[in-house]
Amino acid sequence: MGTQKTAPQTPAEARITAEFLGARMTLPGTAAIGDLRDAAFEFFMESGLPTRRLEAWHYTDLRQSMREALPIAIAPAATAILGLGARLETLVPRIEGLDTIRVVVVDGHFIPGLSDVARLPQGVSLCSLSDALGTGDPALVAALCAGGQGVGDSALALNTAFMQGGIVLDVAADTDVGVPVEILSLCSGAQAQAVYGRSLVRLGAGARLTLIEADGMEDLRVEQRNCALVVEVGDGAAMEHVFIPAQLAAGSSQVAHLLCTLGAHAHFNSFTLARGGGLMRRQAFVRFEGEFANAQLAGASLLKGHDHFDTTLVVQHVAPNCVSREYFKFVLDGEATGVFQGKVSVAPGAQKTDGAMKSMAILLEDGASMNNKPELEIFADDVVCGHGATVAQLDEEQIFYAQARGLPRSEAESMLLEAFVDEATDRVENETLRETLTARIAAWLVARRG
């Protein structure tokens, strides 16, 4: 993704450096993990926080927006865990109509006592990332690096340097995890902090899993989150993934990384629902390593005020006969900014690749803006690949038609916007999850009217 020649350290970068040097000896892991951390931080020191001078970050200048750095999160106190446990079901009600196995992470740290560990079926193992880092397992180190995906991205390098919390979830071959697993991220409320979490999910051949990543509570404090999910989908395995980040306070920043590798005949379906909250970048790196695999990345971004949401995708077709689909919708109100960057790369040997990418945005105010940059990089001659991007406003004729039948203008707009976004949520396979996402979209539209 390229590097940048940096100016002298900003106050935020200097604070990050001090935090790393102060925490380096206490961060979990063996010597091999320590070497991985040091190499990643050395790259960060050379590159600094990403700026618009980097092509991949042209529309999201993290260095400019991140004026100060917060202290690295520490494990929550026992009293904070007890307090959350006593009111967890009230604070974060379970998804109506959907039984889930909850895995609770507080301040970036896995908390077994708040999690449904006993409900995990046979063939599924779960442990904290910090415990796994201490085993010295070479396969774990290799898995966490995701085959080098995202190399050259200083935000991901920062996550590698600081990674301490998160989980390792392994699903054995031919195991069907019939109940969705929900990774629920909470904050203890002790202090504003920077969270660097990384979780690893590995599906053996023929395994099945539905995974939900959700931030459990909306947070009115300024937060800095830099979290990664690494996914390995084995041969013939299938995974549905839904990511619902929290709406954070203005001035917050979130960088969420997804790194996924697919084996032969594997299936991966991922959906992101973003509802604003400061500056956020969602970047996904997906690589097809086996033939006849299928992946779909979709999402809906609902933004208002000065929200900034950046969706950046890098899809690598290395194996032949694979299918990829990217489909994203944006609704932009106020002075919000949306970004869609999608790159599909087809290697010389990846013949019979079928790839399609589309971004669609509706601007509700003159101050809103949308930046689209779809890109194809094709080195094979027998492929079908295409991309498209549209930016428009609501159709006044359709609004007039609805008003003529008695709907107030605000309700007419909401009805049209919900139909527009539903074209993206329809790609979620689990019906109950799809209905939950639709309800949350409708609630955002109602709140916008109010």
N, C-alpha and C positions, 0 to 999 in steps of 0.2 A: 504493500500500500504506500510505499515511499517514506522517506524521512525528511525532516526539515532541519535547517541550520538555525539554531535557536539564539535568541538574544540572551543577555544575562538573566538569571533566574528572577521570576516575579516573586512577590511575597508569598503567594500561594505555593509556588514550586519550592521555595526555600523551606516553608513549613512542612511540606510533604517529605522533603529530604530529611529534615530533623526528626519527623515522626518515624521514618524508616530506620534511621540510624539508632533511634532510641528503642525501637521495638525489635530490631533484627534478631537479637539473641534469644528473645522469648517467643518468636513465631514458631509454630509447630513444624516438625519435619526432620528427616535425616539429613546427612551431609549432602546427598544428591539433591534434595529439595532446596537446601540452602544455596547450592550452586545455581539452581534454576532461578531462585529469587534474585541472587546477586546479578546474574546475567540480564534478567529482565529489568532490574532497577538501573543498571548501567546504561541500558538502551534508553530508558526514560530520561536519565540525566543528560544524555546526548541530544535527545529529541525535544524534551519538555512537553508540556500539555499541548494537545493538537490545536492548530490554528487554521485559518482559511487559506494559508499558503499551501497546505496539503490538499491535493485534489480531492481525496476521499473525505476531507472535512471542510470543504470549501464553503458550505452553507451553515456550518456549526462551529463557531470559534470558541472552543472550551477555555482556552487561555484568557481570552478577553472577558468572558462571562464569569469565570471563577476567580473572584477577586481575593478570596481568602480560603484557606484549607482548614477543615475541622479536624479535631483529634481522632485517631483511629479508635473504632469501637472496641470496648472490652467486654468480657463475658458478664452478663447481667447478674446482679446480686441475688442471693437466694430469696430475700424478701420480695424483690420485684417479680421473680418467677412465681412465688406463691400468690402474690396479688393478681397477676395475670391469670393464673390457673383458676382462681376462685370466681372470676367473672368472664372467662374466655368465651363460653357459649353465648353470653349476653352481648359481649363486645363484638364478636364475629360469629353471627348465626351461620349454621351450616346451610349450604345451598339447598333450597326447598326442593324436595322430591328427588334428591340425589344423595345416595349414601357414599361417603368418601372416607378414606383412611387418611387422617390428618398427620402431617409431619410438621412440627412447629419449630421455627427458627426465630430466636429473639436476639435483636441487635447483631444479627449475622451469625449467631451460634446455635447449633442444634440442641434442643432441649428434650431429651427422651421422656422426662416426666410429664410433659404436656402433650406428648404424641401418642398416637394409637399404635404403638409398636407391637402390642400383643395381637393385633388384628391382621398383621401381615401374613399372607398365606404361605404355605410351604413353597419353596423355590424362590423366595424373595428375601434378600438380606439387606440390612440397613445399618450404617454406622456414620459417625460424624466424620467430616473431612479431616479435622485435626487428628483424630485417632488413626485414620488411614494414612496420613502423611508420615506418621511415626513408624510405620511398618517397614519402610524401605523397599516396598514391592516395585520392581522396575516396570512392570506392566501398568501400575497405577500412574507412575510418572509419565509414561508414554501416553496413556489415555488422557491425562490432564492437559497434555500439549496438543491434543487433537490433530496429530499429524502435521503440525506446523501451520494450521489455519490461523489467519489473523496476524502472522508474523509481520512486523513493521508497523503495527498500530500501538502507539505509546499508551493509550488508555487501557488496552488489553494487557500490555506489559506491566502497567501499574497494578492491575488486578492480580497478575501472576506474582509480583513481588510481595504483595500484602496478604494474599489469600490465607484465611485462617478458619473461617466458618463455612457452613454448608454441610451437605450430606454426600454420601456415596451409596447409591441404590443399585443393586444388581438383581436382574431377573434371569433366572436360569432358563436354559433352552426349553422350548415347547411349553413354557408356563404361561397360562392366561390369567392375568391379574384382573379378575372380573370386576373388582371395585376400584374406581378411580383413586389415585393417590394425589393428595393435595398438599403441596408445600406451602405452608402459611407463614409469611414473614411478618413479624411484629416488632415494635420498638417498646422498650421498657419505660421510656419517658424520662430517663435519668438525666440525659443531657443531649444537646445537639452533637452529632458525631458523623464520622465517615465510615461507611460499612463496605468492606471488601469481602464478598462471599463468592465461593465457587462450589458448584455442585456437579457431581458426575452421575449420570444414569446410563447403565449398560444393559442392553437387551440381548440375550443369547438367541441363537438361531430358532426361529419359529415362535418366539415369545410375543405376548400382546400386553399393551399397557396404555392407559389413559392417564396423563399427568397434567395437573393444574398447578400453575405458579400464581399465587395471589398475595398481594400485600394487604394484610388484614384490616388495617385501620388507616383512615385518612389522617394525615399529619399536618398540623398547623405550624410546626417549626421548620426552619430551614435545615435540610438534610443534604448530604452528599452520598450517593450510592453508586458503587461501581461493582456490579455483580455479573457472574458468568454461569451459564449452564452448558455443560459438555455432554453430548448425547452420542452414544454408539448404538446404532440399530443393526443387529446382526442379520445374516442371511434369512430371508423369509419372515423376518419379524415385522411387527406393525406397531406404531405409536401415534396416538393423538395427543397434542400438546396445546394447552390454552394458557396464555400469559395475560394477567390483569394487574398492571402496576398501579400503585397508589397515586392519588392526587395529592401532591405535596404543596407546601407553601411556595409562594413566589420567591424567587431567589435560590431555590433548590436546584440541584442538578442530579440527573440520573443517567448512567450509561449502563445498558443491559446488553450483554453479549450472549449469543447463541452459537455454539460450534457443534455441528452435526456431521457424522459420517454414516453412510448407508452401504450395507452389504448387498449382495445379489438378491433380487426379488423383494427387497425391503420396501416398506411403506412408511412415510412420515408426513403428518398433517399438523401444521402449527398455525395458531391464530392469536393475534394480539389485539386487545382492546385498550386503547389509551384515551384517557379523559382529561388530559392536561395536568398542569401543576409544575410550574417552573420550566426548566430546560431539560429535555430528555432526548437521548439518542438510543435507538434500538438497532443494533447491528447483528446480522445473522450471516454466518459462514457455513455453507452446506456443500459437502463433496460426495459425489456418487463414485463409490469405489467398486461396486459390483454391478453386473448387468441386470437389466430389466427392473431397476428400482424406480420408485415413484415418490416425488416429494411435492407438497403444496404448502406455500407460505402465503398467508392472507392476514388482513388486519383492517381495523377501523380506528381512525383517530378523530376525536371530538375535541376541538380546541377553541378557546376564547381568551379574551383579555390579551396578555402578552405571552401566552403559552408558546413554546417552541418544541416541536416534535420532529425528529429526524429518523426516518426509516432507511437504513442502508443495508443492502444485500449483496453478497458475493456467492454465486452459485457456480460450482466447478463440476462440469461433466467430464470425468476421466474415463469412465467405462461406457461401452456402447449400449444402445437400446434402452435408454432411460428417459423418463418424462419429468419435467419440472414445470410448475405453475406458480406464478406470483400475482396476487390480486389484492390491491389496497385501495381503501376509500378514505377521504379526508373531508371533514366539515370544519370550516374555519370561520370563526366569528371575531368581532372586535379587531384587534391588531395582531392576531395570532399568525404564526408562521409554520408552514408545513414543508417538509423536505422528503422527497423520495429519490433515492439513488439505487438503481438495480443493475448489477453486472452479471451477465451469464457468460461463462467461459466454456468453450467446447474444445477439448484436447484433440490432437490429430487422430488418435485411435477411437474416439467416441462417436463412431458412425451411428446413424439412425437415432440421433438425439432429437427429442421433441420438446421444445421449450417455448413458453409464452409468458409474457410479463405485461401487467397493466396497472396504471395508477390513475385514479379519477378523484377530482377535488371539486367541492362547491364552496365558493367564497360568499359569505353573507354580508360582509361590509367592505367598503373601499379600502380600509386599512389592512385587511388580511392579505396574506401573500402565500404563494405556493411555488416551490422550486422542484422541478422534475429533471432527472438525468438518467434515463434508461440507456443501457449500453450492452452491445453484443460483441463478443470476441470469439470468432469461430475459426478453427484450424482444421475442420473436417468438411468434406464436400457433400456428404449425404445426410443432411440434417433439415429439420423444419423448425425454425426459430423466428419469433417476432416479438415486437413490443409496441406499446401505445401509451399515451398520456393525454388526459384532458383536464382542463380547468374551466369552470363555468359558474354561472349564477343560477338561482332558482328560476324556473320557467314561470313568467308572470301570467301566461295564459292558463297554466295549470292551477295557479293560485286563484285566479279569477273564477275558474270553473268550480273550484271547491267553495269559494265564498258565495257564489251564486246559489249554492245548495245549503246555505245557512251556517257554514263554518266561519268563525272569526279568522282573521288573517294569521294570527300566531299559531292557531291549531292547524290551519291549512299548511303552513310552512313545516310544522313538526311532522305532519302526516307524510309530506313529500320527502323530507329528510330521512325519516325512518325507513321508508321504502328504498331510498337510495342506499342507505347503509346495510340494509338487510341482504342485499345482493352479495355482500362480503360474509356476513354471519352465516348465510346458508351453506357455506363451505365447512362449517363445524359439523362433524358426523354425529356426535352424541346429541340426541334431541333435547334432553333436559338442560345440558350445558348451553345449547343454542338458544333455548327459551330464556335462560338466565341472562345471557348476554343481551338479548333483545330487550328484556325488561330494564337492564341498566342503561342501555342506550335511550330508551323512552324516558327514563327518569332524568337523564342529563338534558334531554330536549325540553322537558317540562320545567326544570330548574332554569334553563336558559330563558324561557318565556317570562319567568317570574321576576 
